Amino acid sequence: MKKTLLILSTITLILAACGGSSTDTTEKSTSTPAPASTQPTKSGGELLIAKSDCIGCHHKENKIIGPSYQAIADKYPSNEENINLLAGKIISGGKGVWGTVPMTPHAKITESDAKEMVTYILSLKK
């Protein structure tokens, strides 16, 4: 009988020691949402340029093979006439304005996309 009582007491103590507590131990999420991106969003024209082969010859601020976008913006006022002129140069190509290397035509670029690209470029005027 003493042995049975000792075993039951031991089991009771073990269960009491290992039993669940009534306090909530689940972790609560204290994370905050990630802050919005601090990078400015790109305009439609800038995205179209990024997806094209323009970067092979042009850079935003530095002359490569062709003029920089900044130099183009400084040379041409942003108006409908220049937007049409430069969009035509993107589509049909051009030569002689910026040196001897001709600009290759980009016949697959639509007129509206070319105008959007030019509008972005001319917006870079300082």
C-alpha positions in Angstrom: 0.0 0.0 0.0 2.8 2.4 0.8 4.4 1.6 -2.5 1.1 2.4 -4.4 0.7 5.6 -2.4 4.2 6.7 -3.2 3.8 6.0 -6.9 0.4 8.0 -7.0 2.0 10.9 -5.1 5.0 10.9 -7.5 2.7 10.9 -10.5 0.5 13.7 -9.0 3.6 15.8 -8.3 4.9 15.2 -11.9 1.5 16.1 -13.4 1.3 19.2 -11.2 4.7 20.4 -12.2 4.2 19.7 -15.9 0.6 20.9 -16.1 -0.3 23.8 -18.3 -0.5 27.3 -16.8 -3.4 29.6 -17.2 -1.3 32.4 -18.5 -1.2 33.0 -22.2 2.3 32.3 -23.5 1.6 32.8 -27.2 3.8 35.5 -28.8 1.9 38.5 -30.1 3.2 40.1 -33.3 4.7 43.5 -32.6 6.1 44.0 -36.0 5.0 47.0 -37.9 4.4 47.1 -41.6 7.4 47.8 -43.8 7.6 51.5 -44.7 6.7 52.5 -48.2 9.6 52.6 -50.7 11.5 55.8 -50.6 12.5 55.5 -54.2 10.5 57.6 -56.5 8.3 55.8 -59.0 9.4 55.9 -62.6 7.2 57.6 -65.2 5.8 55.8 -68.2 8.4 57.3 -70.5 11.3 56.4 -68.2 10.0 52.8 -68.0 9.7 52.6 -71.8 13.3 53.8 -72.1 14.5 51.2 -69.5 12.8 48.4 -71.5 14.3 49.5 -74.8 17.9 49.5 -76.2 18.3 53.3 -75.6 20.7 52.7 -72.8 23.2 51.3 -75.3 23.8 54.8 -76.7 22.3 57.2 -74.2 22.6 57.9 -70.5 20.6 60.3 -68.3 23.5 62.6 -67.5 26.6 61.5 -69.6 27.3 61.3 -73.3 28.0 57.8 -74.5 27.6 57.3 -78.2 24.6 59.6 -78.4 23.9 62.7 -76.3 22.7 62.4 -72.7 19.0 62.9 -72.0 20.0 66.0 -70.1 21.7 67.5 -73.1 18.7 66.8 -75.3 16.4 68.4 -72.7 18.6 71.4 -72.5 18.7 71.8 -76.4 15.0 71.3 -77.1 12.2 73.2 -75.3 9.3 71.0 -74.3 6.6 71.7 -76.8 4.4 69.7 -79.2 6.6 70.5 -82.2 9.7 69.2 -80.5 7.9 66.2 -79.0 6.7 65.2 -82.5 10.2 65.9 -84.1 12.1 63.8 -81.5 9.5 61.0 -81.5 10.0 60.8 -85.3 13.8 60.6 -84.8 13.3 57.7 -82.3 11.1 55.8 -84.8 12.9 56.7 -88.1 16.4 57.3 -86.9 18.4 60.5 -87.4 21.9 61.9 -88.1 23.9 65.1 -88.1 22.4 66.9 -85.1 24.7 65.5 -82.5 27.7 64.4 -84.6 28.5 61.9 -87.3 27.1 58.7 -85.7 23.5 58.2 -86.9 20.8 57.1 -84.5 19.4 53.8 -85.5 15.6 53.6 -86.3 13.3 51.9 -83.8 10.4 51.1 -86.1 8.8 48.8 -83.5 8.2 51.6 -81.1 4.8 53.1 -81.5 4.3 56.9 -82.0 2.5 57.2 -78.6 5.3 55.4 -76.8 8.0 57.5 -78.6 6.1 60.7 -77.5 5.9 59.5 -74.0 9.7 58.8 -74.0 10.4 62.2 -75.4 8.1 63.9 -72.9 10.1 62.2 -70.1 13.4 63.2 -71.6 12.4 66.8 -72.1 11.2 66.9 -68.5 14.8 66.6 -67.4 15.6 70.2 -68.4 17.5 72.0 -65.6 
